[in-house]
Amino acid sequence: MSKDTAMIETLRTILSRLVNVALFIIITILVLVFLREAVDMNLALIALISIVFGIVGTIAVRYLFKLLLLVGDLFS
């Protein structure tokens, strides 16, 4: 039974990282598109700002999901 549990934990870790990477890419692309249209700056600077927003946004969404899980456990 412990081998099954270890495999499930490994799959959970891999899927969690994949979701984080996908979330980072989506947030970064959205910020890049919005900043390119709204701001007249150098493209490299816009890309760096987009990457920073992608990292911060990914962390914020992860903590939001953890908070929702905590609130759901609190009321159930």
Legacy VTK file of the C-alpha trace (Angstrom):
# vtk DataFile Version 3.0
C-alpha trace
ASCII
DATASET POLYDATA
POINTS 76 float
0.000 0.000 0.000
2.880 2.398 0.648
4.094 2.081 -2.962
0.696 3.256 -4.200
0.732 6.170 -1.789
4.240 7.158 -2.831
3.241 7.012 -6.507
0.184 9.179 -5.883
2.309 11.734 -3.996
4.817 11.792 -6.857
2.047 12.328 -9.412
0.536 15.046 -7.250
3.863 16.867 -7.081
4.427 16.622 -10.828
0.908 17.826 -11.650
1.179 20.670 -9.155
4.383 21.894 -10.786
2.886 21.603 -14.264
-0.146 23.619 -13.205
2.127 26.273 -11.686
4.144 26.540 -14.903
0.991 26.749 -17.018
-0.461 29.407 -14.726
2.784 31.399 -14.905
2.806 31.237 -18.713
-0.826 32.310 -19.007
-0.467 35.235 -16.590
2.775 36.362 -18.235
1.292 36.277 -21.735
-1.808 38.193 -20.643
0.251 40.884 -18.925
2.582 41.096 -21.919
-0.323 41.622 -24.307
-1.988 44.240 -22.108
1.239 46.139 -21.462
2.221 46.160 -25.123
-1.044 47.780 -26.039
-1.204 50.234 -23.139
2.393 51.375 -22.662
4.940 52.769 -25.088
8.144 51.274 -23.652
10.971 49.063 -24.793
9.822 45.493 -25.504
12.547 43.976 -23.305
11.422 46.070 -20.340
7.803 45.096 -20.931
8.849 41.430 -21.078
10.715 41.696 -17.766
7.761 43.396 -16.103
5.481 40.678 -17.493
7.705 37.948 -16.063
7.685 39.602 -12.636
3.894 39.931 -12.761
3.661 36.291 -13.853
5.685 35.115 -10.862
3.792 37.295 -8.386
0.435 36.366 -9.935
1.196 32.649 -9.789
2.141 32.868 -6.120
-0.962 34.953 -5.375
-3.286 32.483 -7.120
-1.694 29.543 -5.297
-2.240 31.266 -1.940
-5.790 32.166 -2.942
-6.533 28.503 -3.669
-4.998 27.493 -0.334
-7.111 30.128 1.415
-10.277 28.881 -0.286
-9.424 25.318 0.737
-8.867 26.458 4.307
-12.166 28.357 4.390
-13.957 25.356 2.884
-12.510 23.079 5.561
-13.476 25.594 8.230
-17.162 25.613 7.223
-17.533 21.888 6.514
LINES 1 77
76 0 1 2 3 4 5 6 7 8 9 10 11 12 13 14 15 16 17 18 19 20 21 22 23 24 25 26 27 28 29 30 31 32 33 34 35 36 37 38 39 40 41 42 43 44 45 46 47 48 49 50 51 52 53 54 55 56 57 58 59 60 61 62 63 64 65 66 67 68 69 70 71 72 73 74 75
